[in-house]
């Protein structure tokens, strides 16, 4: 105790904070909780999650992909999280990289696990009638369904990108009429504006994932792979987008306004820097929601499992403390 009190004295001046550092999203209620609080299991995507965390789509078909996905699937199994794979396009041609994505035996049968394909590939597959391959892919992976990532900005800026001939909403609507697959729709780092969110909500999809502006910016990633001239010319596009906060406000407003809503769940990703961001967004959502992270998990998933395990444990500790003593200020 004496040592602790000495630490308090020595650190008191260094720990001074100003009101500018206050997180005004929360009301701190120290009288209302306990340190024995626990996160309660809940239903999401038709299955039971233990924590409101989603492992957002990352990678596949690279040298490290199997290690990364295996570690992530193991963490999902241990802590009760859902997982979306990175683009599975490479599996449509051959099975060379199938093991990089084949994670059902690791994540287990009782947690959400989704395959992934891009809107440009889906458009092509509808045009040449090869879309049944996507059903086969989902079945082979024993996935619960398919994520369709919509990335027109990325494709346009990508040196070898596929250009769209049809508006993505038309492509998705056609595919939904042709298949019984469970579908999640997501962006890839720019987010969506009001009209796109409204259209997405009207689709009979399992979930909408924001992938909002503020996290990994794939428009910027592709610009970095371009020529110096193109980087200078098209750089303004990488600054266009909608943050998770903006999208959530729009989303809630549309749901509460009586807009047609067939979408069932929400995955909030893009710029989620901490468990407090995740807690804030999921508590503020008017629809069942989890928060997704990609880069945070990726940082710890490339080597041994233990650092990733410790990272997830700390996320859960932070969420538990927030649940016990913080209340979101609804504006």
C-alpha positions as MATLAB code, in Angstrom:
seq = 'XXXXXXXXXXXXXXXXXXXXXXXXXXXXXXXXXXXXXXXXXXXXXXXXXXXXXXXXXXXXXXXXXXXXXXXXXXXXXXXXXXXXXXXXXXXXXXXXXXXXXXXXXXXXXXXXXXXXXXXXXXXXXXXXXXXXXXXXXXXXXXXXXXXXXXXXXXXXXXXXXXXXXXXXXXXXXXXXXXXXXXXXXXXXXXXXXXXXXXXXXXXXXXXXXXXXXXXXXXXXXXXXXXXXXXXXXXXXXXXXXXXXXXXXXXXXXXXXXXXXXXXXXXXXXXXXXXXXXXXXXXXXXXXXXXXXXXXXXXXXXXXXXXXXXXXXXXXXXXXXXXXXXXXXXXX';
ca = [
       0.000    0.000    0.000;
       2.833    2.383    0.864;
       4.387    1.863   -2.577;
       1.027    2.428   -4.296;
       0.455    5.679   -2.411;
       3.962    6.850   -3.323;
       3.163    6.113   -6.987;
      -0.019    8.157   -6.692;
       1.913   11.167   -5.383;
       4.637   10.933   -8.030;
       2.151   10.472  -10.886;
      -0.464   12.983   -9.795;
       0.945   15.926  -11.737;
       1.725   13.857  -14.845;
      -1.867   12.588  -14.960;
      -3.539   15.992  -15.170;
      -6.120   16.228  -17.980;
      -8.090   19.131  -19.400;
     -11.740   19.247  -20.376;
     -10.675   19.027  -24.033;
      -9.666   15.415  -23.343;
     -13.112   14.437  -22.036;
     -15.045   11.794  -23.983;
     -18.436   13.483  -24.109;
     -20.223   10.535  -25.698;
     -20.814    8.923  -22.319;
     -22.349    9.567  -18.949;
     -20.137    7.975  -16.301;
     -22.325    6.380  -13.634;
     -20.025    5.109  -10.853;
     -22.922    4.319   -8.498;
     -24.796    1.988  -10.822;
     -22.513   -0.915  -11.732;
     -20.187   -3.547  -10.315;
     -16.926   -5.128  -11.357;
     -18.798   -8.415  -11.590;
     -20.661   -7.319  -14.751;
     -20.585   -9.733  -17.660;
     -21.421   -9.480  -21.347;
     -24.531  -11.484  -22.132;
     -24.836  -13.822  -25.147;
     -27.210  -12.549  -27.831;
     -28.671  -13.551  -31.176;
     -27.039  -12.191  -34.324;
     -27.333  -13.483  -37.876;
     -29.391  -16.369  -36.541;
     -26.645  -17.609  -34.222;
     -25.474  -16.857  -30.695;
     -22.540  -14.506  -30.113;
     -20.855  -14.054  -26.761;
     -19.462  -10.589  -27.507;
     -20.556   -7.837  -29.946;
     -17.401   -8.067  -32.036;
     -17.134   -9.014  -35.706;
     -13.874   -9.992  -37.421;
     -14.194   -7.941  -40.594;
     -13.079   -9.259  -43.960;
      -9.343   -9.143  -44.528;
      -7.278  -11.404  -46.722;
      -6.866  -14.634  -48.671;
      -4.590  -16.058  -51.321;
      -1.356  -14.638  -49.910;
       1.494  -16.355  -48.114;
       0.337  -15.186  -44.674;
      -3.373  -15.626  -45.299;
      -3.680  -19.115  -43.816;
      -1.934  -18.083  -40.605;
      -4.010  -14.918  -40.304;
      -7.356  -16.566  -40.990;
      -6.555  -19.568  -38.797;
      -5.675  -17.330  -35.859;
      -8.791  -15.221  -36.377;
     -11.059  -18.266  -36.619;
      -9.487  -19.687  -33.461;
     -10.154  -16.425  -31.619;
     -13.750  -16.428  -32.843;
     -14.203  -19.950  -31.531;
     -12.656  -19.162  -28.161;
     -14.478  -15.887  -27.521;
     -17.741  -16.303  -29.446;
     -17.320  -13.819  -32.308;
     -18.467  -13.836  -35.937;
     -16.147  -13.728  -38.955;
     -16.222  -12.554  -42.536;
     -13.600  -13.825  -44.972;
     -11.686  -11.629  -47.382;
     -12.481  -11.835  -51.092;
     -12.819  -15.472  -52.167;
     -12.494  -14.636  -55.860;
      -9.294  -16.642  -56.124;
     -11.206  -19.832  -55.242;
     -13.489  -19.541  -58.259;
     -10.700  -20.627  -60.607;
      -8.956  -23.406  -58.663;
      -8.466  -24.909  -55.198;
      -4.810  -23.958  -54.773;
      -5.630  -21.522  -51.954;
      -8.717  -23.254  -50.573;
      -7.015  -24.057  -47.262;
      -6.420  -20.330  -46.697;
     -10.188  -19.845  -46.427;
     -11.356  -23.214  -45.102;
     -11.960  -22.179  -41.492;
     -15.265  -23.755  -40.492;
     -13.519  -26.637  -38.724;
     -11.673  -24.045  -36.603;
     -14.415  -21.522  -35.912;
     -16.884  -24.330  -35.222;
     -20.471  -24.874  -36.371;
     -22.265  -22.464  -34.062;
     -20.833  -19.066  -35.006;
     -21.478  -16.863  -38.074;
     -18.970  -17.436  -40.867;
     -19.364  -15.749  -44.266;
     -17.618  -16.022  -47.625;
     -16.961  -12.897  -49.691;
     -17.093  -11.721  -53.324;
     -16.824   -8.319  -55.007;
     -19.639   -6.574  -56.845;
     -17.647   -6.488  -60.101;
     -17.172  -10.264  -60.035;
     -20.854  -10.755  -59.235;
     -21.841   -8.578  -62.192;
     -19.670  -10.652  -64.526;
     -20.981  -13.933  -63.124;
     -24.576  -12.863  -63.628;
     -23.792  -11.847  -67.187;
     -22.181  -15.176  -68.125;
     -24.576  -17.258  -65.977;
     -21.772  -18.646  -63.831;
     -23.245  -17.338  -60.547;
     -24.128  -20.893  -59.349;
     -20.402  -21.173  -58.590;
     -20.999  -18.822  -55.670;
     -23.536  -21.197  -54.156;
     -21.043  -24.025  -54.600;
     -18.332  -21.920  -52.968;
     -20.467  -21.143  -49.924;
     -21.369  -24.823  -49.587;
     -17.770  -26.012  -49.922;
     -16.631  -23.565  -47.258;
     -19.586  -24.565  -45.070;
     -20.235  -20.838  -44.738;
     -23.518  -19.369  -43.564;
     -23.760  -17.060  -46.537;
     -21.986  -14.543  -48.730;
     -20.688  -11.024  -48.202;
     -20.909   -8.827  -51.288;
     -18.429   -5.986  -51.074;
     -19.322   -2.910  -53.116;
     -16.194   -0.981  -54.067;
     -16.638    1.137  -57.214;
     -14.141    3.775  -56.067;
     -11.493    1.158  -55.371;
     -12.084   -0.646  -58.663;
     -11.863    2.589  -60.656;
      -8.605    3.634  -59.001;
      -7.088    0.155  -59.103;
      -4.609   -0.165  -61.996;
      -6.062   -3.570  -62.901;
      -9.573   -2.861  -61.595;
     -12.851   -4.142  -63.051;
     -15.186   -1.366  -64.161;
     -18.902   -1.659  -63.470;
     -21.466   -1.576  -66.263;
     -24.543   -1.624  -64.018;
     -25.431    0.124  -60.769;
     -24.570   -2.251  -57.893;
     -28.108   -2.062  -56.483;
     -29.467   -3.625  -59.700;
     -26.863   -6.400  -59.621;
     -27.615   -7.234  -55.997;
     -31.370   -7.211  -56.550;
     -31.033   -9.613  -59.480;
     -28.798  -11.954  -57.492;
     -31.196  -11.973  -54.547;
     -33.974  -13.056  -56.896;
     -31.836  -15.917  -58.236;
     -30.467  -17.358  -55.000;
     -31.499  -18.324  -51.487;
     -28.067  -17.480  -50.068;
     -27.941  -15.309  -46.987;
     -26.312  -12.032  -48.015;
     -24.347   -9.363  -46.163;
     -23.688   -6.124  -48.048;
     -20.675   -3.976  -47.256;
     -18.548   -1.136  -48.568;
     -14.757   -1.168  -48.304;
     -13.607    2.033  -46.654;
     -15.571    4.965  -48.059;
     -18.908    4.171  -46.439;
     -22.283    5.064  -47.980;
     -24.458    8.135  -48.324;
     -28.121    8.483  -47.426;
     -29.634    7.175  -50.654;
     -27.386    4.112  -50.763;
     -28.179    3.264  -47.126;
     -31.886    3.660  -47.867;
     -31.632    1.310  -50.849;
     -29.598   -1.210  -48.833;
     -32.176   -1.251  -46.034;
     -34.910   -2.149  -48.522;
     -33.059   -5.299  -49.610;
     -33.860   -8.662  -47.957;
     -30.305   -9.048  -46.643;
     -29.015  -10.447  -43.372;
     -26.887   -7.435  -42.524;
     -25.399   -4.194  -43.750;
     -21.739   -3.581  -42.887;
     -20.699    0.062  -42.949;
     -16.938   -0.252  -43.666;
     -17.035    3.493  -43.161;
     -14.515    6.222  -43.895;
     -11.850    6.439  -41.207;
     -10.344    2.955  -41.263;
      -8.393    1.267  -44.044;
      -8.966    3.439  -47.131;
      -8.771    1.182  -50.179;
      -9.089    4.123  -52.556;
      -5.859    5.415  -51.029;
      -4.326    1.934  -51.106;
      -4.924    1.706  -54.852;
      -3.611    5.226  -55.420;
      -0.400    4.205  -53.670;
      -0.064    1.453  -56.281;
      -0.521    3.915  -59.156;
       1.859    6.288  -60.918;
       2.999    9.491  -59.230;
       0.964   11.507  -61.734;
      -2.226    9.564  -60.996;
      -1.640    9.819  -57.257;
      -1.481   13.599  -57.469;
      -4.423   13.887  -59.876;
      -6.894   11.551  -58.155;
      -5.908   12.030  -54.493;
      -9.112   14.014  -53.728;
     -11.157   10.829  -54.224;
      -9.439    9.227  -51.232;
     -10.839   12.002  -49.034;
     -14.456   11.351  -50.008;
     -16.628    9.234  -47.739;
     -18.888    8.918  -44.715;
     -17.785    8.138  -41.174;
     -19.383    5.488  -38.995;
     -20.917    8.236  -36.847;
     -22.495    9.901  -39.890;
     -23.733    6.603  -41.297;
     -25.205    5.469  -37.982;
     -27.123    8.730  -37.582;
     -28.481    8.337  -41.125;
     -29.258    4.659  -40.552;
     -31.160    5.293  -37.312;
     -33.073    8.194  -38.844;
     -34.192    6.081  -41.800;
     -35.264    3.149  -39.618;
     -37.170    5.414  -37.237;
     -38.803    7.365  -40.066;
     -40.730    4.350  -41.314;
     -38.594    3.683  -44.384;
     -38.898    0.215  -45.872;
     -36.534   -1.998  -43.865;
     -35.868   -5.632  -44.741;
     -32.271   -5.703  -43.518;
     -32.061   -7.490  -40.171;
     -28.701   -6.666  -38.574;
     -25.933   -4.079  -38.577;
     -22.144   -4.445  -38.568;
     -20.442   -1.153  -37.748;
     -16.873   -0.985  -39.051;
     -14.500    1.598  -40.431;
     -12.586    3.834  -38.050;
     -13.463    1.813  -34.944;
     -10.298    2.508  -32.977;
     -11.192    1.065  -29.584;
     -13.728   -0.894  -27.578;
     -15.224    2.431  -26.455;
     -15.979    3.298  -30.089;
     -17.529   -0.130  -30.517;
     -19.569    0.155  -27.335;
     -20.803    3.609  -28.302;
     -21.889    2.611  -31.812;
     -23.570   -0.661  -30.878;
     -25.451    0.918  -27.969;
     -26.597    3.796  -30.148;
     -27.887    1.584  -32.976;
     -31.656    1.037  -33.177;
     -31.039   -2.359  -34.805;
     -29.117   -5.382  -33.431;
     -25.484   -4.441  -34.020;
     -21.911   -5.579  -33.588;
     -18.758   -3.639  -34.325;
     -16.145   -4.832  -36.758;
     -12.420   -4.430  -36.847;
      -9.889   -5.399  -39.464;
      -6.565   -3.623  -38.933;
      -6.715   -4.039  -35.155;
      -7.014   -7.799  -35.493;
      -4.619   -7.982  -38.425;
      -1.830   -6.432  -36.383;
      -1.882   -9.360  -33.939;
      -2.932  -12.230  -36.230;
       0.185  -12.614  -38.373;
       2.264  -14.703  -35.998;
       1.727  -16.760  -32.833;
      -1.805  -16.934  -31.475;
      -1.135  -15.611  -27.953;
      -0.799  -11.880  -28.849;
      -4.129  -12.044  -30.679;
      -5.729  -13.827  -27.736;
      -4.476  -11.138  -25.359;
      -5.776   -8.409  -27.667;
      -9.275   -9.912  -27.769;
      -9.291  -10.476  -24.009;
      -8.476   -6.807  -23.479;
     -11.241   -5.766  -25.870;
     -13.715   -7.808  -23.861;
     -12.441   -6.416  -20.540;
     -12.910   -2.899  -21.870;
     -16.415   -3.628  -23.144;
     -17.374   -5.171  -19.807;
     -16.179   -2.150  -17.834;
     -17.993    0.177  -20.237;
     -21.223   -1.794  -19.859;
     -21.001   -1.566  -16.067;
     -20.363    2.137  -15.668;
     -21.002    4.037  -18.919;
     -24.282    5.121  -20.442;
     -24.397    6.457  -23.999;
     -25.706    9.984  -24.361;
     -28.377    9.826  -27.047;
     -28.731   13.044  -28.995;
];
